[in-house]
Amino acid sequence: MSRRIAANTVTGSYGLSGDDEVTRLRLRERVGELEARLVELEGAEKKRLQVENELRESQKLYRALIETAFAGIGITDVEENLTFANPALGDIMGYGVDELIGINLSRFVEGEEYNRYQELTEQRLQGFRNAYETRVRRRDGSLINVLISGSPLADEDGEFIGVLTVVFDITELRRAEQELERNKRAYTDQLEAMVRERTNQLEEAQAKLIQSAKLAAVGQLAAGVAHEINNPVGVLLMKLKFLLSVAKRENLTAKAMATLDIAVEQAGRIADIVQDLLNFSRTPTDRPQSLNLNERIHSSLRLSHRLLTDRRIDLHLDLCEELPSVLGDPVEFEQVLINLLNNAVEAMADGGELHLASHAEAGQVVISLRDTGEGIEAEDLGSIFDPFFTTKNFGEGTGLGLSISYGIVQKMGGSIEVESELGSGAVFHIRLPGEGA
């Protein structure tokens, strides 16, 4: 504006001619063009400065991203030599950043991994990206697991100039996976062991259930059979005894008397079997009584005294004097003891020793009966409480004694167990809850 004022002043002062006026107008136009150009240049300069500032910020952000990245980042030339590496890549490989520059990537791989590396390098030369897991050797010689991503780089003309490589160290991840797999296998083994143990428990429970079912089935059978034959057997036995008394009065021959004796004996045996079946199947209606088991033991031994003496059995007693009482039926419990005594005596055909003991243990009363007989076969131990199971010769036993004893002890809330080895005798343990326990 000052220039324009100056021109007007000159014109006004000196009165320029027409040519001068044209010149003045041209000068004014030129000055306007220069001023417009100057404004344009000033705007361009501002824009340039803004772009440069944005570029610096972008480069700053880019460098921060590259240098602080968790992944290792490197750039290689066409021959796979490193031309750039960030600090993370140096940490992964065990080198300083400057030391990595110029190193060929093939230096870090070996063996079968090297052949694979060559194949993947050829793919990148053809412009294909690839990602793969491999093992590389660090500067200290250790092998690590890495995940590598390779992206080909090209110039403005599309010519291949190198590869952008991103590397993740997954060694700890793989180690954790292996530890997890080991723990998984250990847990699986433990779980399988628990399943096996539980299966065994279920099988044992099933065996006990089958045992109970057998006892229940025999009980139902006994109830039916015993009621059917008990009365006829009783009548038969009574008549045979009557005939025997008549025979004695009539002085029959010894052979006839012997025959009648055998008939009475066998009829009595049938009656005993029927009574065993009735005892096994009947449901007691009387209320349980308080029992002193030592007294019941002495009572049973009095009944079995003759048997022990005839078989040359030495009896050893070890009874606890302060024994808690138990609840049960005295006759039934004596039946259990007599059955066990008979079994022990029969196991010692040539004589032996019988040890009978009682003691209290954790609120229970334990009766133990040990013989020095021939023992029990291992395969028979699981069957000795089964109804009608017997190892005796035909006609020498019914196989009901132990099964009846088992049922009586269970009814009293206890258990009966056996320990035996062939040739080493047998031990029976009766465990019953003390009264009030």
C-alpha positions in Angstrom: 0.0 0.0 0.0 2.9 2.3 0.8 4.3 1.7 -2.7 1.0 2.6 -4.3 0.8 5.8 -2.3 4.3 6.7 -3.4 3.5 6.1 -7.1 0.4 8.3 -6.8 2.5 11.0 -5.1 5.0 11.0 -7.9 2.4 11.2 -10.6 0.6 13.9 -8.8 3.7 15.9 -8.2 5.4 15.7 -11.6 2.3 15.2 -13.9 3.4 12.1 -15.8 2.7 11.7 -19.5 0.3 9.0 -20.9 3.1 6.5 -21.4 4.1 7.0 -17.9 0.6 6.3 -16.8 0.6 3.0 -18.7 3.9 2.1 -17.1 2.5 2.9 -13.7 -0.5 0.7 -14.2 1.7 -2.2 -15.3 3.9 -1.7 -12.3 0.8 -1.8 -10.1 -0.3 -5.0 -11.7 3.1 -6.6 -11.3 3.2 -5.6 -7.7 -0.2 -7.2 -7.1 1.0 -10.4 -8.8 4.1 -10.4 -6.6 2.1 -9.8 -3.5 -0.3 -12.7 -4.4 2.7 -14.9 -5.1 4.2 -13.9 -1.8 1.0 -14.8 0.0 1.0 -18.2 -1.8 4.6 -18.9 -0.9 3.9 -18.0 2.7 1.0 -20.5 2.7 3.1 -23.1 1.1 5.8 -22.5 3.7 3.3 -23.0 6.5 2.0 -26.1 4.9 5.6 -27.5 4.5 6.4 -26.7 8.1 3.2 -28.5 9.2 4.0 -31.6 7.0 7.5 -31.7 8.4 6.2 -31.5 11.9 3.7 -34.2 11.2 6.4 -36.3 9.6 8.6 -35.8 12.7 5.8 -36.9 15.0 5.0 -39.9 12.8 8.7 -40.9 12.8 8.8 -40.4 16.5 5.8 -42.6 17.0 7.1 -45.2 14.5 10.4 -45.3 16.3 8.7 -45.6 19.7 6.6 -48.4 18.4 9.5 -50.2 16.9 11.9 -49.7 19.8 9.4 -50.6 22.5 7.7 -53.4 20.7 7.6 -56.8 22.5 8.2 -58.6 19.2 11.6 -58.6 17.5 11.5 -56.6 14.2 14.1 -56.8 11.5 14.5 -55.8 7.9 16.7 -57.7 5.5 18.1 -57.1 2.1 17.6 -59.3 -1.0 20.3 -61.7 0.4 18.6 -62.0 3.8 21.2 -59.9 5.6 19.9 -57.7 8.4 19.8 -54.0 7.6 17.7 -53.0 10.6 16.9 -54.5 14.0 15.0 -53.3 17.0 16.1 -53.8 20.6 13.6 -56.7 21.2 15.2 -58.7 18.3 18.6 -58.2 19.9 17.2 -59.4 23.3 15.6 -62.4 21.7 18.8 -63.5 19.9 21.3 -62.4 22.6 23.0 -59.7 20.5 23.3 -55.9 20.6 21.3 -54.1 17.9 24.5 -52.9 16.2 25.9 -56.4 16.2 22.9 -57.8 14.4 23.4 -55.5 11.4 24.9 -57.4 8.5 24.2 -60.9 10.0 22.5 -63.3 7.6 19.4 -64.9 9.0 20.6 -68.4 8.0 23.2 -68.1 10.7 20.5 -68.7 13.4 19.0 -72.0 11.9 20.5 -75.4 11.5 19.7 -79.0 10.6 16.3 -79.7 9.2 15.2 -76.2 10.2 17.8 -74.8 7.8 16.3 -76.7 4.8 12.9 -75.4 5.8 14.2 -71.9 6.1 15.6 -72.1 2.5 12.2 -73.2 1.2 10.4 -70.3 3.0 13.1 -67.8 1.8 12.3 -68.9 -1.8 8.6 -68.2 -1.2 9.4 -64.7 0.0 11.6 -64.0 -3.0 8.6 -64.7 -5.1 6.5 -62.2 -3.2 4.6 -64.5 -0.8 4.2 -63.8 2.9 4.6 -66.6 5.3 4.4 -67.3 9.0 5.9 -70.3 10.7 7.2 -71.7 14.0 10.8 -72.9 14.3 13.7 -73.3 16.6 16.7 -70.9 16.4 20.0 -70.8 18.2 20.9 -67.7 20.3 24.3 -66.3 20.7 24.9 -68.3 23.9 24.2 -71.5 22.0 20.7 -72.2 23.5 17.8 -73.2 21.3 14.6 -71.2 21.6 11.1 -71.6 20.0 10.1 -68.6 17.9 7.2 -67.7 15.7 8.3 -65.8 12.6 6.3 -63.7 10.1 8.0 -62.6 6.9 6.6 -60.0 4.5 8.3 -59.1 1.2 9.3 -55.5 0.6 9.3 -53.8 -2.8 10.4 -50.5 -4.3 8.4 -48.0 -6.3 8.9 -50.1 -9.4 7.7 -53.3 -7.6 11.1 -54.8 -7.4 11.9 -57.0 -4.4 14.3 -55.2 -2.1 14.1 -57.3 1.2 11.9 -58.7 3.9 10.2 -57.2 7.0 10.6 -59.9 9.6 8.6 -60.1 12.9 9.8 -62.5 15.6 8.0 -63.7 18.8 9.8 -65.7 21.4 7.4 -68.5 22.4 9.8 -70.6 24.4 8.1 -70.0 27.7 4.7 -70.6 26.1 5.8 -74.0 24.8 7.4 -74.8 28.1 4.2 -73.9 29.9 2.2 -76.1 27.4 4.6 -79.0 28.1 4.2 -78.5 31.9 0.4 -78.4 31.4 0.5 -81.6 29.4 2.6 -83.3 32.1 0.2 -82.1 34.8 -2.7 -83.2 32.6 -1.2 -86.7 32.3 -0.5 -86.8 36.0 -4.1 -85.7 36.7 -5.4 -88.2 34.2 -3.4 -91.0 35.9 -4.6 -89.9 39.3 -8.2 -89.7 38.0 -7.9 -93.1 36.5 -6.5 -94.5 39.8 -9.4 -92.9 41.6 -11.8 -94.4 39.1 -10.2 -97.8 39.5 -10.4 -97.5 43.2 -14.0 -96.4 43.1 -14.7 -99.2 40.6 -13.2 -101.7 43.0 -15.3 -100.3 45.8 -18.4 -100.6 43.7 -17.5 -104.1 42.7 -17.0 -105.0 46.4 -20.3 -103.3 47.2 -21.9 -105.3 44.4 -20.4 -108.5 45.7 -21.8 -107.7 49.2 -25.2 -106.9 47.6 -25.1 -110.2 45.8 -24.2 -111.9 49.0 -27.1 -110.2 50.7 -29.4 -111.2 47.8 -28.2 -114.8 48.1 -29.0 -114.8 51.8 -32.4 -113.3 51.1 -33.1 -115.9 48.4 -32.1 -118.7 50.7 -34.2 -117.2 53.5 -37.3 -117.2 51.2 -36.5 -120.8 50.2 -35.9 -121.8 53.8 -39.2 -120.4 54.9 -41.1 -122.3 52.3 -39.2 -125.6 52.5 -39.0 -125.7 56.3 -42.7 -125.2 56.8 -43.5 -127.9 54.3 -41.2 -130.6 55.8 -40.9 -129.6 59.5 -44.1 -131.3 60.6 -43.6 -134.5 58.7 -40.0 -134.8 59.9 -41.2 -134.2 63.5 -43.7 -137.0 63.2 -41.2 -139.3 61.5 -38.7 -138.7 64.3 -41.3 -139.3 67.0 -42.4 -142.5 65.4 -38.9 -143.8 65.0 -38.1 -143.1 68.7 -41.3 -144.9 69.6 -40.2 -147.9 67.5 -36.8 -147.8 69.1 -38.4 -147.9 72.6 -40.6 -150.8 71.5 -37.6 -152.6 70.0 -35.8 -152.3 73.3 -38.7 -153.8 75.2 -39.1 -156.6 72.7 -35.4 -157.4 72.8 -34.9 -157.2 69.0 -31.7 -158.3 67.4 -28.6 -156.0 67.6 -28.8 -155.5 63.9 -32.4 -154.3 64.1 -31.5 -152.0 67.0 -28.5 -150.6 65.1 -30.8 -150.0 62.1 -33.3 -148.1 64.2 -30.5 -146.1 65.8 -29.2 -145.0 62.4 -32.8 -144.1 61.3 -33.3 -141.9 64.4 -29.9 -140.3 63.9 -30.5 -139.4 60.3 -34.0 -138.2 61.0 -32.6 -136.1 63.8 -30.1 -134.7 61.3 -32.9 -133.8 58.9 -34.7 -132.1 61.8 -31.5 -130.1 62.6 -31.2 -129.0 59.0 -34.8 -127.9 59.0 -34.3 -126.0 62.2 -31.2 -124.3 60.8 -33.3 -123.2 57.8 -36.0 -121.9 60.1 -33.5 -120.0 62.3 -32.0 -118.5 59.1 -35.3 -117.3 57.7 -37.3 -116.3 60.7 -37.7 -112.7 61.7 -37.3 -112.3 65.5 -40.2 -110.8 67.2 -38.7 -110.5 70.7 -36.8 -107.5 71.7 -33.0 -107.9 71.8 -31.5 -108.7 75.2 -28.4 -107.3 76.9 -25.8 -110.0 76.5 -22.6 -110.7 78.4 -20.6 -112.4 75.6 -18.1 -114.0 78.0 -21.0 -115.9 79.6 -22.3 -116.9 76.1 -18.8 -118.1 75.3 -18.6 -120.3 78.4 -22.1 -121.7 77.7 -21.2 -122.6 74.1 -18.0 -124.3 75.3 -20.0 -126.4 77.8 -22.1 -127.6 74.9 -19.0 -128.3 72.8 -16.8 -129.8 75.6 -17.3 -133.4 74.6 -16.4 -132.6 70.9 -13.2 -130.8 71.9 -12.1 -133.6 74.2 -12.8 -136.3 71.6 -10.8 -134.5 68.9 -7.9 -133.8 71.2 -8.2 -130.1 70.9 -6.3 -127.9 73.4 -8.4 -124.9 74.3 -6.7 -121.5 75.2 -9.0 -118.8 76.6 -8.1 -115.1 76.8 -11.2 -113.3 77.8 -11.4 -109.6 78.8 -13.2 -109.4 82.2 -14.4 -105.9 81.7 -16.3 -106.5 78.4 -19.2 -104.2 77.4 -22.5 -105.9 76.9 -24.1 -106.1 73.5 -27.7 -106.4 72.3 -28.9 -109.6 70.7 -30.6 -113.0 71.0 -28.6 -115.3 73.4 -29.6 -118.5 71.6 -28.7 -117.1 68.2 -25.3 -115.9 69.3 -24.5 -119.2 70.9 -25.4 -120.8 67.5 -22.8 -118.5 65.9 -20.1 -119.6 68.4 -21.0 -123.3 68.1 -20.9 -123.1 64.3 -17.4 -121.6 64.4 -16.3 -124.1 67.0 -17.5 -127.0 64.9 -15.7 -125.6 61.8 -12.5 -125.2 63.8 -12.7 -128.7 65.2 -13.4 -130.2 61.8 -10.3 -128.4 60.4 -8.1 -130.1 63.0 -8.8 -133.7 62.3 -5.6 -134.8 64.0 -6.0 -132.5 67.0 -4.5 -129.1 67.5 -5.0 -125.8 69.4 -8.0 -123.5 69.6 -7.5 -120.0 70.8 -10.6 -118.0 71.8 -10.3 -114.4 72.9 -12.4 -111.4 73.6 -11.6 -107.7 74.0 -13.1 -104.2 73.6 -12.0 -102.0 70.8 -13.3 -98.5 69.9 -16.8 -99.1 71.3 -17.0 -102.6 69.9 -16.7 -106.0 71.3 -14.3 -108.3 69.3 -14.4 -112.1 69.6 -11.5 -113.9 67.9 -11.3 -117.6 67.3 -8.1 -119.0 65.9 -7.3 -122.7 65.0 -4.2 -124.5 63.9 -6.0 -126.5 61.2 -5.3 -126.9 57.5 -6.5 -123.4 56.6 -8.7 -122.2 53.7 -7.9 -122.1 50.0 -7.5 -118.5 48.8 -10.1 -119.0 46.1 -12.6 -120.2 48.7 -12.3 -117.2 51.1 -14.9 -115.2 49.2 -17.4 -118.0 49.2 -17.3 -119.5 52.7 -20.3 -117.4 53.9 -22.4 -118.4 50.9 -25.4 -120.6 51.6 -24.7 -124.3 50.9 -21.0 -123.7 50.2 -18.9 -126.5 51.7 -15.6 -128.1 51.0 -16.6 -131.3 52.9 -17.4 -134.5 51.2 -21.0 -135.2 50.1 -23.2 -135.9 53.1 -20.8 -134.5 55.6 -22.1 -131.0 55.8 -25.0 -128.7 54.6 -22.9 -125.5 54.0 -25.4 -123.5 56.0 -23.4 -123.0 59.3 -21.3 -120.0 58.3 -24.0 -118.4 56.2 -26.4 -118.6 59.2 -23.7 -117.2 61.5 -23.1 -114.4 59.0 -26.8 -113.5 59.0 -27.1 -113.5 62.7 -24.0 -111.3 63.2 -25.3 -108.8 60.6 -28.6 -108.7 62.3 -26.8 -107.7 65.6 -25.3 -104.8 63.7 -21.8 -106.4 63.5 -19.5 -108.0 61.1 -17.7 -111.3 60.8 -14.3 -111.6 59.0 -11.9 -114.4 58.2 -8.1 -114.5 57.7 -6.4 -117.7 56.5 -3.6 -119.2 54.5 -3.5 -122.8 53.4 -1.5 -124.8 55.9 -1.6 -122.0 58.5 -5.0 -122.3 60.1 -7.7 -119.7 60.2 -8.8 -116.8 62.4 -12.4 -115.6 62.6 -13.2 -112.1 64.0 -16.6 -111.2 65.2 -17.1 -107.4 65.7 -20.3 -106.3 67.5 -21.3 -102.8 68.7 -21.2 -102.3 72.4 -24.5 -101.6 74.1 -25.1 -97.8 74.0 -22.2 -97.2 71.5 
